[in-house]
């Protein structure tokens, strides 16, 4: 039972981390996501890079939902991501 709860939690968090990945497609997608105008080209590159990194973490968290051997690493990676934001 606990395995299903852990896997479900990882899938939910993976989905949340994958949402910004659409920002890689265009600046218009980033504007829709964040409600901000990214007129500075450097900021636009930074936000797209952020979207790619979130996407990579989201894919890893989704993978960890099905591979118990890497779940601890996934939790640590997610925790570091959240703590670095706070």
C-alpha positions in Angstrom: 0.0 0.0 0.0 2.8 2.4 0.9 4.5 1.8 -2.4 1.4 3.0 -4.3 1.3 6.2 -2.1 4.9 7.0 -2.8 4.6 6.3 -6.5 1.4 8.4 -6.7 3.2 11.3 -4.9 6.1 11.1 -7.2 3.9 11.1 -10.3 2.0 14.2 -9.0 5.2 16.1 -8.3 6.6 15.0 -11.7 3.5 16.4 -13.4 4.0 19.7 -11.6 7.6 19.9 -12.7 6.8 19.0 -16.3 4.2 21.9 -16.7 6.8 24.6 -17.3 8.4 22.5 -20.1 6.0 24.0 -22.6 7.9 27.3 -22.0 10.7 26.0 -24.2 8.5 26.2 -27.2 8.1 30.0 -27.3 8.2 33.2 -25.4 4.4 33.4 -25.7 4.1 30.2 -23.7 6.4 31.6 -21.0 4.2 34.7 -20.9 1.1 32.5 -20.4 2.8 30.5 -17.7 4.1 33.3 -15.6 2.0 36.2 -16.6 5.1 38.3 -17.1 6.6 39.8 -20.2 10.1 38.6 -21.0 11.4 41.3 -23.3 15.1 41.0 -22.3 16.7 38.2 -24.4 18.9 37.1 -21.6 16.0 36.6 -19.3 14.2 34.7 -22.0 17.1 32.3 -22.4 17.3 31.9 -18.6 13.6 31.1 -18.3 13.8 28.5 -21.1 16.8 27.0 -19.4 14.8 26.8 -16.2 12.0 25.1 -18.0 14.4 22.5 -19.4 15.9 21.8 -16.0 12.4 21.5 -14.4 11.5 19.1 -17.3 14.5 17.0 -16.7 13.7 16.7 -13.0 10.1 16.0 -13.8 11.1 13.1 -16.1 13.4 11.7 -13.4 10.7 11.9 -10.7 8.2 10.2 -13.1 10.8 7.5 -13.7 11.4 7.1 -10.0 7.7 6.5 -9.5 8.2 3.1 -11.2 11.8 2.3 -10.1 12.0 2.0 -6.3 15.8 1.8 -6.3 16.0 5.5 -7.3 13.2 6.9 -5.2 15.4 8.2 -2.4 17.6 10.0 -4.9 14.5 11.5 -6.6 13.1 12.7 -3.2 16.5 14.3 -2.4 16.6 16.0 -5.8 13.1 17.3 -5.5 13.8 18.5 -1.9 16.9 20.3 -3.1 15.0 22.0 -5.9 12.3 23.2 -3.5 14.7 24.3 -0.8 16.8 26.3 -3.3 13.6 28.2 -4.3 12.8 29.0 -0.7 
